[in-house]
């Protein structure tokens, strides 16, 4: 079984922004090594490429044609908004100050 070094585990923990205890470092060293070995096994499969299908079922989805429709009147649109002022819809502020 492949085993990651202590420095590699601490580097991954730093990237993930997590703090590890001493016993966790040893456990993750083994677990991450096992995960990397499993990934290498997948890479070694003959015929494995980016064109490989995920699902054995082929879906033939028919999409409706795009058609231009009528624009909503602003009174109808604002009627469904939770908060509105005049012709504008009020939304919560999403900026960090």
C-alpha positions, 0 to 999 in steps of 0.5 A: 500500500502506498503511503503519503509522507507527513509533509504531503498530508500536511500540505493537503490539510493546509490546502483544505484549511483543516487542522490535523491531530498527530493520529489523524496525520498517520491515518490520512497518510494511509487513506490518501495513499490508498485513494491514489492507488485506486485512481492509478488502477482506473487510469490503467484500464485499457480503453479508458479515455475521455469519450467513455460513456458514463451511462449505458443508456442513450437518451434521445431528448427532444427539445422544444423549439425556441419561440419568441413570446410576449413580454410580461407587463411590469405590473404582473411581474412585480405583483409576484415579487415579495418586495417592490418599490415603484417599478423596481424589485427589491433584493437583499444586498449581496456585497461584503462591506 
